[in-house]
Amino acid sequence: QVQVVESGGGLVQPGGSLRLSCTASRSIFRFASMGWYRQAPGKQRELVAVITVGGSTNYADSVKGRFTISRDNAKNTVYLQVTSLKPEDTAVYYCNARLNTQNDYWGQGTQVTVSS
C-alpha cells in the first residue's frame, strides 16, 4: 500500500518560517514527481511547488523567493522550506506523489496557520 505522510505544520507568526516534510513509500518515491499543494478555507486547492525526479523545480508565483522545495531520495522525503510567511499562506498543505495521471497519491495534509 502506497503511503504519503506530511508533517511539520503549525502556528507561526507573520515573517516566520517552517519546514514541511513528506515521506512517501519507497516503491514510488524514486519514480515520482513530488509536489506541494495547499487549500485555504473556501478556496480551491492550488499548486505551491513541484520537484521532478531529476530535480527540476517549479513554483507558484505567490511563493517564489520565499519557499524552497527539495528532495532527499535516500530518505524518500520531500521538503518544503517556507520563509517570510504571510497570513495569506494559511492553508492545509498537501503532499502529492505523481507517477502519471493514473497513479497519483496524496497525503492527509498538514495545517499551516500564520497569525500574530
For each residue, the residues with C-beta under 8 A, 3 or more apart:
1: 25
2: 24 25 27 28 97 105
3: 23 24 25
4: 22 23 24 25 95 96 97 105 106 107
5: 22 23 24 95 107 108
6: 9 20 21 22 93 94 95 107 108 109 110
7: 20 21 22 110
8: 18 19 20 21 110
9: 6 18 20 93 110 111 112
10: 18 111 112 113
11: 113 115
12: 16 17 18 85 112 113 114
13: 16 85 114 115 116
14: 85 86 87 114 115 116
15: 84 85
16: 12 13 85 114
17: 12 81 82 83 84 85
18: 8 9 10 12 81 82 85 112
19: 8 79 80 81 82
20: 6 7 8 9 36 79 80 82 93 95 110 112
21: 6 7 8 77 78 79
22: 4 5 6 7 34 36 77 78 79 80 95 107
23: 3 4 5 75 76 77
24: 2 3 4 5 28 29 32 34 76 77 78 95 97 105
25: 1 2 3 4 28 29 76
26: 29 30 76
27: 2
28: 2 24 25 31 32 97 99 103 105
29: 24 25 26 32 34 73 76 97
30: 26 53 73 76
31: 28 53 99
32: 24 28 29 53 97 98 99 105
33: 50 51 52 53 97 98
34: 22 24 29 50 51 69 71 78 95 96 97 98
35: 47 48 49 50 51 95 96 98
36: 20 22 47 48 49 50 69 78 80 93 94 95 96
37: 45 46 47 48 93 94 95 96
38: 45 46 48 89 91 92 93 94 112
39: 43 44 45 46 91 92 94 109
40: 43 88 90 91 92
41:
42:
43: 39 40 46 91
44: 39
45: 37 38 39 94
46: 37 38 39 43 60
47: 35 36 37 50 60
48: 35 36 37 38 59 60 63 67 80 93
49: 35 36 57 58 59 60 63 67 68 69 80
50: 33 34 35 36 47 57 58 69
51: 33 34 35 55 56 57 69 70 71 78
52: 33 55 56 57
53: 30 31 32 33
54:
55: 51 52 71
56: 51 52
57: 49 50 51 52 69
58: 49 50
59: 48 49 63 64 67 69
60: 46 47 48 49 63 64
61: 64
62: 88
63: 48 49 59 60 66 67 82 89
64: 59 60 61 67
65:
66: 63 82 83 84 85
67: 48 49 59 63 64 80 81 82 83
68: 49 80 81 83
69: 34 36 49 50 51 57 59 78 79 80 81
70: 51 78 79 81
71: 34 51 55 77 78 79
72: 75 76 77 78 79
73: 29 30 76
74:
75: 23 72
76: 23 24 25 26 29 30 72 73
77: 21 22 23 24 71 72
78: 21 22 24 34 36 51 69 70 71 72 95
79: 19 20 21 22 69 70 71 72
80: 19 20 22 36 48 49 67 68 69 93
81: 17 18 19 67 68 69 70
82: 17 18 19 20 63 66 67 85 89 112
83: 17 66 67 68
84: 15 17 66
85: 12 13 14 15 16 17 18 66 82 89 112 114
86: 14 89 114
87: 14 90 114 115
88: 40 62 114
89: 38 63 82 85 86 112 114
90: 40 87 112 113 114 115
91: 38 39 40 43 111 112
92: 38 39 40 109 110 111 112
93: 6 9 20 36 37 38 48 80 109 110 111 112
94: 6 36 37 38 39 45 106 107 108 109
95: 4 5 6 20 22 24 34 35 36 37 78 106 107
96: 4 34 35 36 37 104 105 106 107
97: 2 4 24 28 29 32 33 34 104 105 106
98: 32 33 34 35 101 103 104 105
99: 28 31 32 102 103 104
100: 103 104
101: 98 104
102: 99
103: 28 98 99 100
104: 96 97 98 99 100 101
105: 2 4 24 28 32 96 97 98
106: 4 94 95 96 97
107: 4 5 6 22 94 95 96 110
108: 5 6 94
109: 6 39 92 93 94
110: 6 7 8 9 20 92 93 107
111: 9 10 91 92 93
112: 9 10 12 18 20 38 82 85 89 90 91 92 93
113: 10 11 12 90
114: 12 13 14 16 85 86 87 88 89 90
115: 11 13 14 87 90
116: 13 14
